[in-house]
């Protein structure tokens, strides 16, 4: 049973949504974040990446940086740029991209569901990455970036969302990157009760994107429980901000690889090794892989089609993934890249950037590139249900949820 509940949402004042909404903090480098906030005083990135309010020499993890985020957030609330709902509500959040839409429910999910694995994950988190968001959430007293969750689609939830979406939205805008965003408030007590009840019938929900944000929010909640030993479970710190989407509206994009060298092998010797584990043919033109088991390789100005060999495929939730096949059969034994999380000879390129970005990287500062067919949502669920973890950088979700549209005060 998944615990999903409405909350007293803090959101931009009407008409300010497009100016405040920002991409997640972790898609920016330090330089990109500074450029993004120039001339945009209302951008939520100023709060999510508060070091942008300081000189470039500022330590981004200093206490005064997190305090600056807190001060700006609550000043915007005080001045009316943000407003807070007086009663708990749900929001319906629709994102549109290239003719495809996905509609989620903005809600709070349970710390206990996370620790008890009703909310399931497919990635590991790193302590050093968690610490930044732990301090940010704890200092601000609010969760500012929603966790992207998925559930197996249910008709009763879809029906309620469609009813709500038939009404006029609270906001609707197209961001500078072409992604459409729209939101509807669900304040009717009957609809709220039906939505909460529908999720109670769901055994498990899954983290699609935002593993570090989820882990950080949970750790802040557990920390506050220790500080309030008499807590009864209803306090806001027992829950964290989420947007829950049905799996049949979600699309995982490819997360591709570029490698710096061929581990001392010449081109011909390397291609011989590749042919041991793949069926290989020259590609007339670069086209993204069309199905599971297909990959595309770029090497020394040529594109190659690769197909996995049946005798090396494993029937395992993780080892059966294409990204695992590439790592296990080629990157580790041939190129000597044993841990893609730490090896500086490999880098990753999100599928949203296209095949040209892979070619450019291989031509400029790397030597070879591999384009993969992405995992399916069912494969993600299968890995999570087995209590296993996907290889690093296996999934890339688009469109990204915007920060600043919905905030949960704890």
Order of alpha helices (4+ residues) and beta strands (2+ residues): beta-beta-alpha-alpha-alpha-alpha-beta-beta-beta-alpha-beta-alpha-beta-beta-alpha-beta-beta-alpha-beta-alpha-beta-beta-beta-alpha-beta-beta-beta-alpha-beta-alpha-beta-alpha-beta-beta
